[in-house]
Amino acid sequence: MKTEGPNLLGGAMRDYFTDHLPRLRGTSPHTIHSYRDSLVLLLRFLSRQRDKPITGLDLTDLDPPGILAFLAHLEQERNNGASTRNVRLSAIHAFFHFVAARNPEHLELAQRVLGIPFKRAGQRAIDYLEYEEIDAILKAIDRTTLQGSRDYALLATMFNTGGRVQEIADLRASDLQLTKPFQVRLFGKGRKERYCPLWPQTATVLRAFCHQRNLDLRSESRVFLNQRGQPLTRFGIRHILAKCLGLACERAPNLRKKRLHPHSVRHSTAVALLKSGVDLSTISHLLGHASPTTTNRYAKVDLEMKRQAIAKVKPVPRRSRTPWSKDRTILDWLESL
């Protein structure tokens, strides 16, 4: 009776997620979960496509044709954009870098998978709200209930710090310093630690909310919980922000054209700081950007700033009224532009 050889896929996945990423690479739990979600989607797709149970898939089933079909499935059937497709492919690439070192007999397969290119994604306009619009949303929240107090404190903290949604979801009581100097400690990508100053108003809001919850500021308890008393997830935060926007639209119909989600709050913080005269380098440090290049895109955002810049430039006349009889006259005109 013929016996099948050992399944390399299961062992590789186990070693990758339980040892390589957390112990050798020191990868953050958030990144590990993102990689896991991408590979789970891939395995489920290949299981359906190859008509095999997931337990029957082997490393050789993760071949370029199957992976390309999976990427097409993401765009065509799941309606994912190019950026999401690239995130999934990045997770697959990371796994096959590990496979190449762990199972060198499959180096050729790993090289072919790593040769699958990322798709160029068009850059969308940055989605943000003006300071007055954020203020209108905050004023629409009913702060007489514990849930309303949480929603108000959540949005105020997100706008003050410009924090990523996972950074806010992970926020613990011990990360808050609600005595002068007011500040909050955030843990970003790769567990990079940074401190963000808090406005006195935000510190007052957080102090009242923590008192309402009887939260010990020395504890490791999460600051923001859901109705079941469990830590808010990034999906829960997205839902809360959408609900807050819906309430505000009843009083401010112009907000119906806006979208309030975790990253639009982060963008709103950056634009508000830029309009207040804060330099891009400081904004980059506040937001926890790995590269100032990421922050530079905010310089292209605000239409009012663009109008003010254009207004400072003298328009070029269609026809010069001064005859250009001498080179010096032409140079003078050019220098005046």
Beta strands, then each sheet from edge to edge (+ up, - down):
strand 1: 176-177
strand 2: 183-187
strand 3: 193-197
sheet 1: 1+ 2- 3+
end
